[in-house]
Amino acid sequence: MANEIISGMGFHHIGLKVADFAKSREMYRALGMKEICGWGEGASEIVMFDLGDGGRIELFAGGGDHLSKEGKWLHFAMKVDDVDAAYETALKAGFAPKTAPKIVPLKSWPEPISINIAFVVGNDGEELEFFKQI
């Protein structure tokens, strides 16, 4: 469904500040994400990954346990073909389990749907959701 107010609007990327840049970079690579570009160095290093469909995640070095004034994301959901396989891949990459794959029937509108979801947690407490409408 196209945005009727701002032409061409769509998801591009989400940014996350991480404490251990090298470790987080490897974990996201292990999910099959490809590095598109990067810049900076040390505490100012940044890398952008393509999820596989043009959507992107941008990792920023220099994070920590403090909460920035911009806040922290609640979770980042990625559509996948196989929730179970994505979850297992993430665990092998070093993400911590949060919610094992499960099917959730929703009393949604305009009609009920069911979804298959799973959650993992990254190095900096970021939550990733693997999502498939079934």
N, CA, C and O atoms as a Tinker XYZ file with bonds, in Angstrom:
   536  protein
     1  N      0.854000   -1.169000    0.000000    73     2
     2  CA     0.000000    0.000000    0.000000    64     1     3
     3  C      0.903000    1.235000    0.000000    63     2     4     5
     4  O      1.757000    1.385000    0.874000    81     3
     5  N      0.717000    2.092000   -0.953000    73     3     6
     6  CA     1.548000    3.288000   -1.076000    64     5     7
     7  C      1.113000    4.365000   -0.093000    63     6     8     9
     8  O     -0.066000    4.493000    0.235000    81     7
     9  N      2.077000    5.122000    0.362000    73     7    10
    10  CA     1.801000    6.275000    1.213000    64     9    11
    11  C      1.143000    7.342000    0.354000    63    10    12    13
    12  O      1.688000    7.732000   -0.679000    81    11
    13  N     -0.017000    7.816000    0.769000    73    11    14
    14  CA    -0.746000    8.800000   -0.025000    64    13    15
    15  C     -0.354000   10.239000    0.305000    63    14    16    17
    16  O     -0.782000   11.164000   -0.385000    81    15
    17  N      0.438000   10.441000    1.331000    73    15    18
    18  CA     0.858000   11.782000    1.732000    64    17    19
    19  C      2.265000   12.098000    1.232000    63    18    20    21
    20  O      2.502000   13.163000    0.662000    81    19
    21  N      3.207000   11.159000    1.448000    73    19    22
    22  CA     4.600000   11.361000    1.039000    64    21    23
    23  C      4.947000   10.298000    0.002000    63    22    24    25
    24  O      5.141000    9.131000    0.341000    81    23
    25  N      5.021000   10.701000   -1.235000    73    23    26
    26  CA     5.283000    9.790000   -2.339000    64    25    27
    27  C      6.621000    9.079000   -2.172000    63    26    28    29
    28  O      7.626000    9.698000   -1.820000    81    27
    29  N      6.622000    7.787000   -2.425000    73    27    30
    30  CA     7.854000    7.006000   -2.399000    64    29    31
    31  C      8.338000    6.607000   -1.022000    63    30    32    33
    32  O      9.404000    6.003000   -0.906000    81    31
    33  N      7.582000    6.927000    0.044000    73    31    34
    34  CA     8.032000    6.584000    1.395000    64    33    35
    35  C      7.982000    5.072000    1.603000    63    34    36    37
    36  O      7.042000    4.402000    1.176000    81    35
    37  N      9.006000    4.553000    2.263000    73    35    38
    38  CA     9.083000    3.136000    2.596000    64    37    39
    39  C     10.222000    2.912000    3.576000    63    38    40    41
    40  O     10.992000    3.831000    3.859000    81    39
    41  N     10.330000    1.725000    4.082000    73    39    42
    42  CA    11.383000    1.413000    5.042000    64    41    43
    43  C     12.739000    1.436000    4.352000    63    42    44    45
    44  O     12.895000    0.874000    3.269000    81    43
    45  N     13.715000    2.082000    4.972000    73    43    46
    46  CA    15.079000    2.064000    4.466000    64    45    47
    47  C     16.012000    1.376000    5.450000    63    46    48    49
    48  O     16.626000    0.365000    5.109000    81    47
    49  N     16.133000    1.907000    6.676000    73    47    50
    50  CA    17.012000    1.260000    7.647000    64    49    51
    51  C     16.649000    1.659000    9.070000    63    50    52    53
    52  O     15.914000    2.617000    9.309000    81    51
    53  N     17.187000    0.894000    9.995000    73    51    54
    54  CA    17.101000    1.196000   11.415000    64    53    55
    55  C     18.528000    1.188000   11.947000    63    54    56    57
    56  O     19.334000    0.352000   11.538000    81    55
    57  N     18.846000    2.095000   12.841000    73    55    58
    58  CA    20.200000    2.208000   13.377000    64    57    59
    59  C     20.266000    1.724000   14.815000    63    58    60    61
    60  O     19.327000    1.905000   15.589000    81    59
    61  N     21.382000    1.108000   15.160000    73    59    62
    62  CA    21.588000    0.593000   16.507000    64    61    63
    63  C     23.008000    0.884000   16.949000    63    62    64    65
    64  O     23.960000    0.550000   16.244000    81    63
    65  N     23.160000    1.505000   18.112000    73    63    66
    66  CA    24.480000    1.761000   18.693000    64    65    67
    67  C     24.858000    0.537000   19.524000    63    66    68    69
    68  O     24.083000    0.101000   20.376000    81    67
    69  N     26.044000   -0.019000   19.279000    73    67    70
    70  CA    26.472000   -1.255000   19.933000    64    69    71
    71  C     27.750000   -1.048000   20.731000    63    70    72    73
    72  O     28.590000   -0.221000   20.373000    81    71
    73  N     27.893000   -1.805000   21.818000    73    71    74
    74  CA    29.056000   -1.686000   22.701000    64    73    75
    75  C     30.276000   -2.408000   22.140000    63    74    76    77
    76  O     31.382000   -1.868000   22.184000    81    75
    77  N     30.096000   -3.624000   21.612000    73    75    78
    78  CA    31.197000   -4.405000   21.047000    64    77    79
    79  C     30.972000   -4.497000   19.543000    63    78    80    81
    80  O     30.339000   -5.431000   19.051000    81    79
    81  N     31.499000   -3.516000   18.827000    73    79    82
    82  CA    31.241000   -3.383000   17.394000    64    81    83
    83  C     31.655000   -4.632000   16.623000    63    82    84    85
    84  O     30.890000   -5.130000   15.796000    81    83
    85  N     32.856000   -5.142000   16.884000    73    83    86
    86  CA    33.361000   -6.295000   16.138000    64    85    87
    87  C     32.477000   -7.520000   16.350000    63    86    88    89
    88  O     32.152000   -8.225000   15.395000    81    87
    89  N     32.093000   -7.772000   17.585000    73    87    90
    90  CA    31.256000   -8.941000   17.874000    64    89    91
    91  C     29.878000   -8.802000   17.233000    63    90    92    93
    92  O     29.386000   -9.744000   16.612000    81    91
    93  N     29.255000   -7.639000   17.380000    73    91    94
    94  CA    27.938000   -7.421000   16.778000    64    93    95
    95  C     28.014000   -7.538000   15.260000    63    94    96    97
    96  O     27.123000   -8.110000   14.631000    81    95
    97  N     29.060000   -7.005000   14.685000    73    95    98
    98  CA    29.241000   -7.077000   13.226000    64    97    99
    99  C     29.274000   -8.533000   12.768000    63    98   100   101
   100  O     28.621000   -8.896000   11.790000    81    99
   101  N     30.024000   -9.355000   13.469000    73    99   102
   102  CA    30.105000  -10.776000   13.118000    64   101   103
   103  C     28.756000  -11.478000   13.306000    63   102   104   105
   104  O     28.384000  -12.322000   12.490000    81   103
   105  N     28.029000  -11.142000   14.362000    73   103   106
   106  CA    26.726000  -11.775000   14.610000    64   105   107
   107  C     25.745000  -11.458000   13.488000    63   106   108   109
   108  O     25.021000  -12.343000   13.034000    81   107
   109  N     25.712000  -10.208000   13.035000    73   107   110
   110  CA    24.801000   -9.838000   11.949000    64   109   111
   111  C     25.247000  -10.447000   10.622000    63   110   112   113
   112  O     24.407000  -10.823000    9.803000    81   111
   113  N     26.562000  -10.548000   10.399000    73   111   114
   114  CA    27.068000  -11.243000    9.205000    64   113   115
   115  C     26.614000  -12.700000    9.206000    63   114   116   117
   116  O     26.243000  -13.245000    8.167000    81   115
   117  N     26.648000  -13.328000   10.390000    73   115   118
   118  CA    26.293000  -14.741000   10.500000    64   117   119
   119  C     24.817000  -15.006000   10.211000    63   118   120   121
   120  O     24.424000  -16.151000    9.987000    81   119
   121  N     23.998000  -13.953000   10.215000    73   119   122
   122  CA    22.595000  -14.098000    9.824000    64   121   123
   123  C     22.438000  -14.002000    8.306000    63   122   124   125
   124  O     21.324000  -14.090000    7.789000    81   123
   125  N     23.542000  -13.823000    7.599000    73   123   126
   126  CA    23.509000  -13.746000    6.147000    64   125   127
   127  C     23.366000  -12.338000    5.603000    63   126   128   129
   128  O     23.247000  -12.153000    4.391000    81   127
   129  N     23.375000  -11.341000    6.480000    73   127   130
   130  CA    23.271000   -9.959000    6.014000    64   129   131
   131  C     24.585000   -9.547000    5.371000    63   130   132   133
   132  O     25.660000   -9.912000    5.847000    81   131
   133  N     24.496000   -8.785000    4.287000    73   131   134
   134  CA    25.673000   -8.352000    3.534000    64   133   135
   135  C     26.001000   -6.902000    3.854000    63   134   136   137
   136  O     25.118000   -6.045000    3.891000    81   135
   137  N     27.279000   -6.641000    4.084000    73   135   138
   138  CA    27.723000   -5.262000    4.301000    64   137   139
   139  C     27.653000   -4.508000    2.985000    63   138   140   141
   140  O     28.204000   -4.944000    1.974000    81   139
   141  N     26.971000   -3.374000    3.011000    73   139   142
   142  CA    26.840000   -2.533000    1.827000    64   141   143
   143  C     27.938000   -1.483000    1.824000    63   142   144   145
   144  O     28.602000   -1.262000    0.811000    81   143
   145  N     28.119000   -0.839000    2.969000    73   143   146
   146  CA    29.116000    0.210000    3.077000    64   145   147
   147  C     29.425000    0.448000    4.551000    63   146   148   149
   148  O     28.709000   -0.019000    5.437000    81   147
   149  N     30.472000    1.162000    4.786000    73   147   150
   150  CA    30.857000    1.512000    6.142000    64   149   151
   151  C     31.749000    2.735000    6.108000    63   150   152   153
   152  O     32.294000    3.092000    5.063000    81   151
   153  N     31.895000    3.375000    7.259000    73   151   154
   154  CA    32.743000    4.558000    7.339000    64   153   155
   155  C     33.121000    4.795000    8.798000    63   154   156   157
   156  O     32.562000    4.184000    9.709000    81   155
   157  N     34.066000    5.680000    8.995000    73   155   158
   158  CA    34.545000    6.002000   10.333000    64   157   159
   159  C     35.473000    4.929000   10.862000    63   158   160   161
   160  O     35.737000    3.921000   10.206000    81   159
   161  N     35.964000    5.176000   12.077000    73   159   162
   162  CA    36.843000    4.192000   12.723000    64   161   163
   163  C     36.732000    4.343000   14.220000    63   162   164   165
   164  O     36.273000    5.367000   14.727000    81   163
   165  N     37.164000    3.298000   14.929000    73   163   166
   166  CA    37.112000    3.317000   16.385000    64   165   167
   167  C     35.699000    3.519000   16.894000    63   166   168   169
   168  O     34.766000    2.864000   16.429000    81   167
   169  N     35.536000    4.436000   17.861000    73   167   170
   170  CA    34.229000    4.691000   18.462000    64   169   171
   171  C     33.267000    5.388000   17.507000    63   170   172   173
   172  O     32.100000    5.588000   17.843000    81   171
   173  N     33.744000    5.760000   16.320000    73   171   174
   174  CA    32.894000    6.410000   15.316000    64   173   175
   175  C     32.634000    5.522000   14.105000    63   174   176   177
   176  O     32.131000    5.995000   13.085000    81   175
   177  N     32.976000    4.223000   14.210000    73   175   178
   178  CA    32.794000    3.325000   13.072000    64   177   179
   179  C     31.319000    3.001000   12.870000    63   178   180   181
   180  O     30.566000    2.841000   13.831000    81   179
   181  N     30.922000    2.909000   11.604000    73   179   182
   182  CA    29.547000    2.605000   11.224000    64   181   183
   183  C     29.587000    1.624000   10.061000    63   182   184   185
   184  O     30.431000    1.742000    9.173000    81   183
   185  N     28.681000    0.662000   10.067000    73   183   186
   186  CA    28.536000   -0.249000    8.931000    64   185   187
   187  C     27.047000   -0.442000    8.660000    63   186   188   189
   188  O     26.239000   -0.538000    9.583000    81   187
   189  N     26.701000   -0.497000    7.363000    73   187   190
   190  CA    25.317000   -0.711000    6.968000    64   189   191
   191  C     25.198000   -2.070000    6.291000    63   190   192   193
   192  O     25.969000   -2.401000    5.390000    81   191
   193  N     24.214000   -2.856000    6.742000    73   191   194
   194  CA    23.949000   -4.185000    6.192000    64   193   195
   195  C     22.661000   -4.182000    5.396000    63   194   196   197
   196  O     21.710000   -3.487000    5.751000    81   195
   197  N     22.624000   -4.958000    4.318000    73   195   198
   198  CA    21.384000   -5.232000    3.588000    64   197   199
   199  C     20.813000   -6.528000    4.144000    63   198   200   201
   200  O     21.528000   -7.520000    4.288000    81   199
   201  N     19.519000   -6.515000    4.455000    73   199   202
   202  CA    18.867000   -7.707000    4.998000    64   201   203
   203  C     18.679000   -8.788000    3.947000    63   202   204   205
   204  O     18.558000   -9.966000    4.283000    81   203
   205  N     18.655000   -8.401000    2.682000    73   203   206
   206  CA    18.434000   -9.340000    1.594000    64   205   207
   207  C     17.319000   -8.883000    0.675000    63   206   208   209
   208  O     17.170000   -9.406000   -0.429000    81   207
   209  N     16.532000   -7.910000    1.121000    73   207   210
   210  CA    15.424000   -7.417000    0.296000    64   209   211
   211  C     15.499000   -5.908000    0.096000    63   210   212   213
   212  O     14.535000   -5.286000   -0.350000    81   211
   213  N     16.641000   -5.326000    0.427000    73   211   214
   214  CA    16.790000   -3.880000    0.305000    64   213   215
   215  C     16.630000   -3.146000    1.625000    63   214   216   217
   216  O     17.132000   -2.031000    1.762000    81   215
   217  N     15.946000   -3.736000    2.605000    73   215   218
   218  CA    15.870000   -3.159000    3.941000    64   217   219
   219  C     17.242000   -3.236000    4.591000    63   218   220   221
   220  O     18.027000   -4.133000    4.281000    81   219
   221  N     17.534000   -2.308000    5.484000    73   219   222
   222  CA    18.887000   -2.237000    6.032000    64   221   223
   223  C     18.897000   -2.036000    7.537000    63   222   224   225
   224  O     17.943000   -1.524000    8.122000    81   223
   225  N     20.002000   -2.453000    8.151000    73   223   226
   226  CA    20.289000   -2.154000    9.544000    64   225   227
   227  C     21.665000   -1.506000    9.589000    63   226   228   229
   228  O     22.596000   -1.956000    8.920000    81   227
   229  N     21.784000   -0.457000   10.374000    73   227   230
   230  CA    23.026000    0.300000   10.469000    64   229   231
   231  C     23.560000    0.171000   11.887000    63   230   232   233
   232  O     22.896000    0.571000   12.843000    81   231
   233  N     24.761000   -0.388000   12.026000    73   231   234
   234  CA    25.397000   -0.529000   13.333000    64   233   235
   235  C     26.363000    0.619000   13.566000    63   234   236   237
   236  O     27.161000    0.966000   12.695000    81   235
   237  N     26.278000    1.207000   14.761000    73   235   238
   238  CA    27.152000    2.303000   15.163000    64   237   239
   239  C     28.010000    1.837000   16.334000    63   238   240   241
   240  O     27.484000    1.268000   17.290000    81   239
   241  N     29.317000    2.065000   16.278000    73   239   242
   242  CA    30.193000    1.776000   17.417000    64   241   243
   243  C     29.929000    2.814000   18.503000    63   242   244   245
   244  O     29.243000    3.809000   18.270000    81   243
   245  N     30.477000    2.575000   19.687000    73   243   246
   246  CA    30.407000    3.566000   20.756000    64   245   247
   247  C     29.201000    3.453000   21.659000    63   246   248   249
   248  O     28.914000    4.366000   22.432000    81   247
   249  N     28.484000    2.332000   21.569000    73   247   250
   250  CA    27.321000    2.147000   22.434000    64   249   251
   251  C     27.732000    1.673000   23.811000    63   250   252   253
   252  O     28.921000    1.541000   24.101000    81   251
   253  N     26.761000    1.420000   24.651000    73   251   254
   254  CA    27.002000    0.936000   26.000000    64   253   255
   255  C     25.697000    0.681000   26.716000    63   254   256   257
   256  O     24.646000    0.564000   26.086000    81   255
   257  N     25.761000    0.596000   28.016000    73   255   258
   258  CA    24.576000    0.287000   28.801000    64   257   259
   259  C     23.674000    1.498000   29.033000    63   258   260   261
   260  O     22.516000    1.346000   29.422000    81   259
   261  N     24.194000    2.680000   28.799000    73   259   262
   262  CA    23.379000    3.874000   29.012000    64   261   263
   263  C     22.307000    3.980000   27.921000    63   262   264   265
   264  O     22.509000    3.514000   26.799000    81   263
   265  N     21.219000    4.566000   28.241000    73   263   266
   266  CA    20.139000    4.782000   27.283000    64   265   267
   267  C     20.263000    6.188000   26.738000    63   266   268   269
   268  O     20.231000    7.156000   27.497000    81   267
   269  N     20.404000    6.309000   25.438000    73   267   270
   270  CA    20.552000    7.638000   24.849000    64   269   271
   271  C     19.230000    8.390000   24.902000    63   270   272   273
   272  O     18.176000    7.794000   25.126000    81   271
   273  N     19.291000    9.696000   24.696000    73   271   274
   274  CA    18.065000   10.485000   24.721000    64   273   275
   275  C     17.131000   10.090000   23.582000    63   274   276   277
   276  O     15.929000   10.346000   23.648000    81   275
   277  N     17.684000    9.458000   22.525000    73   275   278
   278  CA    16.847000    8.987000   21.428000    64   277   279
   279  C     16.103000    7.708000   21.797000    63   278   280   281
   280  O     15.150000    7.317000   21.122000    81   279
   281  N     16.545000    7.061000   22.874000    73   279   282
   282  CA    15.893000    5.829000   23.296000    64   281   283
   283  C     16.484000    4.609000   22.611000    63   282   284   285
   284  O     17.485000    4.699000   21.901000    81   283
   285  N     15.863000    3.497000   22.831000    73   283   286
   286  CA    16.282000    2.219000   22.287000    64   285   287
   287  C     15.095000    1.638000   21.552000    63   286   288   289
   288  O     13.953000    1.865000   21.950000    81   287
   289  N     15.333000    0.908000   20.511000    73   287   290
   290  CA    14.192000    0.323000   19.831000    64   289   291
   291  C     13.558000   -0.758000   20.681000    63   290   292   293
   292  O     14.239000   -1.352000   21.517000    81   291
   293  N     12.268000   -1.034000   20.495000    73   291   294
   294  CA    11.573000   -2.101000   21.207000    64   293   295
   295  C     11.971000   -3.442000   20.610000    63   294   296   297
   296  O     12.425000   -4.335000   21.326000    81   295
   297  N     11.802000   -3.582000   19.311000    73   295   298
   298  CA    12.314000   -4.736000   18.584000    64   297   299
   299  C     12.362000   -4.385000   17.104000    63   298   300   301
   300  O     11.741000   -3.424000   16.650000    81   299
   301  N     13.112000   -5.184000   16.373000    73   299   302
   302  CA    13.255000   -5.012000   14.935000    64   301   303
   303  C     12.758000   -6.291000   14.305000    63   302   304   305
   304  O     13.360000   -7.347000   14.501000    81   303
   305  N     11.671000   -6.225000   13.551000    73   303   306
   306  CA    11.063000   -7.421000   12.961000    64   305   307
   307  C     11.499000   -7.576000   11.511000    63   306   308   309
   308  O     11.518000   -6.620000   10.737000    81   307
   309  N     11.848000   -8.809000   11.171000    73   307   310
   310  CA    12.233000   -9.138000    9.805000    64   309   311
   311  C     11.342000  -10.247000    9.296000    63   310   312   313
   312  O     11.172000  -11.266000    9.964000    81   311
   313  N     10.767000  -10.058000    8.113000    73   311   314
   314  CA     9.981000  -11.128000    7.514000    64   313   315
   315  C     10.937000  -12.207000    7.031000    63   314   316   317
   316  O     12.004000  -11.905000    6.497000    81   315
   317  N     10.559000  -13.453000    7.218000    73   315   318
   318  CA    11.378000  -14.587000    6.788000    64   317   319
   319  C     10.466000  -15.678000    6.236000    63   318   320   321
   320  O      9.269000  -15.701000    6.522000    81   319
   321  N     11.035000  -16.573000    5.450000    73   319   322
   322  CA    10.271000  -17.703000    4.927000    64   321   323
   323  C     10.132000  -18.821000    5.953000    63   322   324   325
   324  O      9.122000  -19.525000    5.972000    81   323
   325  N     11.148000  -18.991000    6.812000    73   323   326
   326  CA    11.164000  -20.094000    7.778000    64   325   327
   327  C     11.615000  -19.548000    9.137000    63   326   328   329
   328  O     12.807000  -19.346000    9.368000    81   327
   329  N     10.657000  -19.313000   10.029000    73   327   330
   330  CA    10.933000  -18.729000   11.341000    64   329   331
   331  C     11.852000  -19.639000   12.160000    63   330   332   333
   332  O     12.786000  -19.163000   12.805000    81   331
   333  N     11.584000  -20.945000   12.134000    73   331   334
   334  CA    12.399000  -21.888000   12.917000    64   333   335
   335  C     13.861000  -21.856000   12.470000    63   334   336   337
   336  O     14.768000  -21.823000   13.302000    81   335
   337  N     14.086000  -21.866000   11.160000    73   335   338
   338  CA    15.454000  -21.857000   10.638000    64   337   339
   339  C     16.157000  -20.540000   10.968000    63   338   340   341
   340  O     17.337000  -20.542000   11.319000    81   339
   341  N     15.446000  -19.418000   10.858000    73   339   342
   342  CA    16.039000  -18.117000   11.181000    64   341   343
   343  C     16.430000  -18.059000   12.651000    63   342   344   345
   344  O     17.504000  -17.565000   12.995000    81   343
   345  N     15.557000  -18.565000   13.514000    73   343   346
   346  CA    15.811000  -18.585000   14.961000    64   345   347
   347  C     17.060000  -19.414000   15.271000    63   346   348   349
   348  O     17.927000  -18.969000   16.024000    81   347
   349  N     17.155000  -20.599000   14.702000    73   347   350
   350  CA    18.308000  -21.470000   14.946000    64   349   351
   351  C     19.599000  -20.848000   14.419000    63   350   352   353
   352  O     20.647000  -20.964000   15.053000    81   351
   353  N     19.527000  -20.199000   13.278000    73   351   354
   354  CA    20.693000  -19.520000   12.714000    64   353   355
   355  C     21.163000  -18.413000   13.646000    63   354   356   357
   356  O     22.362000  -18.256000   13.875000    81   355
   357  N     20.222000  -17.649000   14.183000    73   355   358
   358  CA    20.569000  -16.561000   15.100000    64   357   359
   359  C     21.212000  -17.097000   16.373000    63   358   360   361
   360  O     22.184000  -16.521000   16.863000    81   359
   361  N     20.683000  -18.189000   16.913000    73   359   362
   362  CA    21.272000  -18.770000   18.130000    64   361   363
   363  C     22.702000  -19.223000   17.865000    63   362   364   365
   364  O     23.586000  -19.004000   18.693000    81   363
   365  N     22.934000  -19.853000   16.714000    73   363   366
   366  CA    24.284000  -20.296000   16.359000    64   365   367
   367  C     25.224000  -19.113000   16.165000    63   366   368   369
   368  O     26.432000  -19.242000   16.366000    81   367
   369  N     24.678000  -17.958000   15.776000    73   367   370
   370  CA    25.490000  -16.760000   15.553000    64   369   371
   371  C     25.837000  -16.048000   16.855000    63   370   372   373
   372  O     26.635000  -15.110000   16.852000    81   371
   373  N     25.244000  -16.485000   17.971000    73   371   374
   374  CA    25.553000  -15.871000   19.257000    64   373   375
   375  C     24.440000  -15.046000   19.866000    63   374   376   377
   376  O     24.600000  -14.521000   20.968000    81   375
   377  N     23.309000  -14.918000   19.177000    73   375   378
   378  CA    22.165000  -14.216000   19.763000    64   377   379
   379  C     21.567000  -15.095000   20.857000    63   378   380   381
   380  O     21.585000  -16.321000   20.749000    81   379
   381  N     21.045000  -14.482000   21.894000    73   379   382
   382  CA    20.439000  -15.215000   23.005000    64   381   383
   383  C     18.960000  -15.473000   22.701000    63   382   384   385
   384  O     18.299000  -14.646000   22.072000    81   383
   385  N     18.449000  -16.616000   23.146000    73   383   386
   386  CA    17.029000  -16.883000   22.921000    64   385   387
   387  C     16.166000  -15.998000   23.813000    63   386   388   389
   388  O     16.520000  -15.730000   24.961000    81   387
   389  N     15.052000  -15.553000   23.290000    73   387   390
   390  CA    14.056000  -14.837000   24.100000    64   389   391
   391  C     12.728000  -15.561000   24.028000    63   390   392   393
   392  O     12.172000  -15.944000   25.058000    81   391
   393  N     12.210000  -15.755000   22.816000    73   391   394
   394  CA    10.948000  -16.462000   22.612000    64   393   395
   395  C     11.139000  -17.439000   21.462000    63   394   396   397
   396  O     11.398000  -17.037000   20.327000    81   395
   397  N     11.011000  -18.718000   21.763000    73   395   398
   398  CA    11.146000  -19.745000   20.735000    64   397   399
   399  C     10.024000  -19.588000   19.709000    63   398   400   401
   400  O      8.985000  -19.005000   20.016000    81   399
   401  N     10.224000  -20.100000   18.503000    73   399   402
   402  CA     9.192000  -19.980000   17.481000    64   401   403
   403  C      7.839000  -20.482000   17.974000    63   402   404   405
   404  O      7.727000  -21.534000   18.603000    81   403
   405  N      6.823000  -19.692000   17.667000    73   403   406
   406  CA     5.464000  -20.075000   18.041000    64   405   407
   407  C      4.471000  -19.446000   17.077000    63   406   408   409
   408  O      4.726000  -18.402000   16.475000    81   407
   409  N      3.338000  -20.113000   16.953000    73   407   410
   410  CA     2.256000  -19.597000   16.125000    64   409   411
   411  C      1.273000  -18.875000   17.034000    63   410   412   413
   412  O      0.850000  -19.400000   18.064000    81   411
   413  N      0.922000  -17.666000   16.632000    73   411   414
   414  CA     0.033000  -16.828000   17.438000    64   413   415
   415  C     -1.182000  -16.448000   16.586000    63   414   416   417
   416  O     -1.045000  -15.710000   15.610000    81   415
   417  N     -2.370000  -16.947000   16.951000    73   415   418
   418  CA    -3.569000  -16.484000   16.256000    64   417   419
   419  C     -3.965000  -15.112000   16.804000    63   418   420   421
   420  O     -4.026000  -14.915000   18.017000    81   419
   421  N     -4.231000  -14.176000   15.909000    73   419   422
   422  CA    -4.580000  -12.824000   16.325000    64   421   423
   423  C     -6.030000  -12.510000   15.975000    63   422   424   425
   424  O     -6.508000  -12.840000   14.890000    81   423
   425  N     -6.702000  -11.884000   16.891000    73   423   426
   426  CA    -8.059000  -11.398000   16.620000    64   425   427
   427  C     -7.909000  -10.010000   16.002000    63   426   428   429
   428  O     -8.327000   -9.002000   16.572000    81   427
   429  N     -7.309000   -9.993000   14.838000    73   427   430
   430  CA    -6.973000   -8.741000   14.180000    64   429   431
   431  C     -8.122000   -8.269000   13.300000    63   430   432   433
   432  O     -9.088000   -8.996000   13.069000    81   431
   433  N     -7.998000   -7.053000   12.818000    73   431   434
   434  CA    -8.982000   -6.511000   11.897000    64   433   435
   435  C     -8.277000   -6.145000   10.609000    63   434   436   437
   436  O     -7.100000   -5.793000   10.688000    81   435
   437  N     -8.850000   -6.189000    9.481000    73   435   438
   438  CA   -10.273000   -6.432000    9.264000    64   437   439
   439  C    -10.666000   -7.902000    9.353000    63   438   440   441
   440  O    -11.852000   -8.230000    9.327000    81   439
   441  N     -9.668000   -8.797000    9.458000    73   439   442
   442  CA    -9.970000  -10.222000    9.610000    64   441   443
   443  C     -8.902000  -10.861000   10.482000    63   442   444   445
   444  O     -7.780000  -10.361000   10.564000    81   443
   445  N     -9.250000  -11.972000   11.137000    73   443   446
   446  CA    -8.258000  -12.656000   11.976000    64   445   447
   447  C     -7.114000  -13.217000   11.118000    63   446   448   449
   448  O     -7.331000  -13.686000   10.001000    81   447
   449  N     -5.901000  -13.159000   11.663000    73   447   450
   450  CA    -4.748000  -13.762000   11.007000    64   449   451
   451  C     -3.967000  -14.559000   12.042000    63   450   452   453
   452  O     -4.168000  -14.406000   13.247000    81   451
   453  N     -3.091000  -15.396000   11.562000    73   451   454
   454  CA    -2.147000  -16.094000   12.433000    64   453   455
   455  C     -0.742000  -15.760000   11.966000    63   454   456   457
   456  O     -0.482000  -15.619000   10.771000    81   455
   457  N      0.163000  -15.634000   12.937000    73   455   458
   458  CA     1.554000  -15.334000   12.626000    64   457   459
   459  C      2.458000  -16.363000   13.304000    63   458   460   461
   460  O      2.110000  -16.933000   14.338000    81   459
   461  N      3.601000  -16.582000   12.711000    73   459   462
   462  CA     4.647000  -17.405000   13.303000    64   461   463
   463  C      5.769000  -16.434000   13.653000    63   462   464   465
   464  O      6.279000  -15.731000   12.781000    81   463
   465  N      6.155000  -16.394000   14.930000    73   463   466
   466  CA     7.165000  -15.437000   15.382000    64   465   467
   467  C      8.172000  -16.099000   16.308000    63   466   468   469
   468  O      7.901000  -17.136000   16.913000    81   467
   469  N      9.336000  -15.480000   16.402000    73   467   470
   470  CA    10.366000  -15.873000   17.358000    64   469   471
   471  C     11.203000  -14.632000   17.644000    63   470   472   473
   472  O     11.338000  -13.757000   16.788000    81   471
   473  N     11.769000  -14.558000   18.858000    73   471   474
   474  CA    12.591000  -13.418000   19.252000    64   473   475
   475  C     13.939000  -13.897000   19.762000    63   474   476   477
   476  O     14.040000  -14.917000   20.443000    81   475
   477  N     14.983000  -13.133000   19.417000    73   475   478
   478  CA    16.319000  -13.335000   19.966000    64   477   479
   479  C     16.826000  -11.984000   20.443000    63   478   480   481
   480  O     16.282000  -10.938000   20.087000    81   479
   481  N     17.891000  -12.023000   21.267000    73   479   482
   482  CA    18.456000  -10.801000   21.834000    64   481   483
   483  C     19.933000  -10.728000   21.466000    63   482   484   485
   484  O     20.670000  -11.705000   21.599000    81   483
   485  N     20.355000   -9.550000   21.001000    73   483   486
   486  CA    21.738000   -9.338000   20.606000    64   485   487
   487  C     22.601000   -8.844000   21.747000    63   486   488   489
   488  O     22.142000   -8.718000   22.883000    81   487
   489  N     23.846000   -8.569000   21.436000    73   487   490
   490  CA    24.860000   -8.133000   22.400000    64   489   491
   491  C     24.451000   -6.959000   23.269000    63   490   492   493
   492  O     24.798000   -6.906000   24.449000    81   491
   493  N     23.720000   -6.023000   22.698000    73   491   494
   494  CA    23.383000   -4.799000   23.405000    64   493   495
   495  C     21.948000   -4.768000   23.894000    63   494   496   497
   496  O     21.397000   -3.703000   24.171000    81   495
   497  N     21.344000   -5.953000   23.998000    73   495   498
   498  CA    19.977000   -6.035000   24.478000    64   497   499
   499  C     18.947000   -5.777000   23.399000    63   498   500   501
   500  O     17.749000   -5.761000   23.679000    81   499
   501  N     19.403000   -5.572000   22.147000    73   499   502
   502  CA    18.446000   -5.342000   21.071000    64   501   503
   503  C     17.682000   -6.628000   20.772000    63   502   504   505
   504  O     18.256000   -7.717000   20.769000    81   503
   505  N     16.395000   -6.489000   20.525000    73   503   506
   506  CA    15.558000   -7.646000   20.224000    64   505   507
   507  C     15.279000   -7.701000   18.729000    63   506   508   509
   508  O     14.880000   -6.711000   18.116000    81   507
   509  N     15.498000   -8.879000   18.157000    73   507   510
   510  CA    15.164000   -9.134000   16.766000    64   509   511
   511  C     13.987000  -10.096000   16.746000    63   510   512   513
   512  O     13.956000  -11.071000   17.497000    81   511
   513  N     13.022000   -9.815000   15.884000    73   511   514
   514  CA    11.877000  -10.697000   15.711000    64   513   515
   515  C     11.915000  -11.275000   14.300000    63   514   516   517
   516  O     12.113000  -10.549000   13.327000    81   515
   517  N     11.724000  -12.579000   14.202000    73   515   518
   518  CA    11.551000  -13.238000   12.911000    64   517   519
   519  C     10.053000  -13.468000   12.755000    63   518   520   521
   520  O      9.414000  -14.008000   13.659000    81   519
   521  N      9.487000  -13.066000   11.625000    73   519   522
   522  CA     8.037000  -12.939000   11.464000    64   521   523
   523  C      7.590000  -13.555000   10.152000    63   522   524   525
   524  O      8.215000  -13.348000    9.111000    81   523
   525  N      6.503000  -14.313000   10.209000    73   523   526
   526  CA     5.867000  -14.822000    8.994000    64   525   527
   527  C      4.361000  -14.896000    9.239000    63   526   528   529
   528  O      3.907000  -15.511000   10.203000    81   527
   529  N      3.606000  -14.269000    8.361000    73   527   530
   530  CA     2.148000  -14.408000    8.438000    64   529   531
   531  C      1.790000  -15.719000    7.781000    63   530   532   533
   532  O      2.262000  -16.027000    6.687000    81   531
   533  N      0.954000  -16.491000    8.452000    73   531   534
   534  CA     0.577000  -17.808000    7.899000    64   533   535
   535  C     -0.919000  -17.900000    7.668000    63   534   536
   536  O     -1.410000  -18.932000    7.209000    81   535
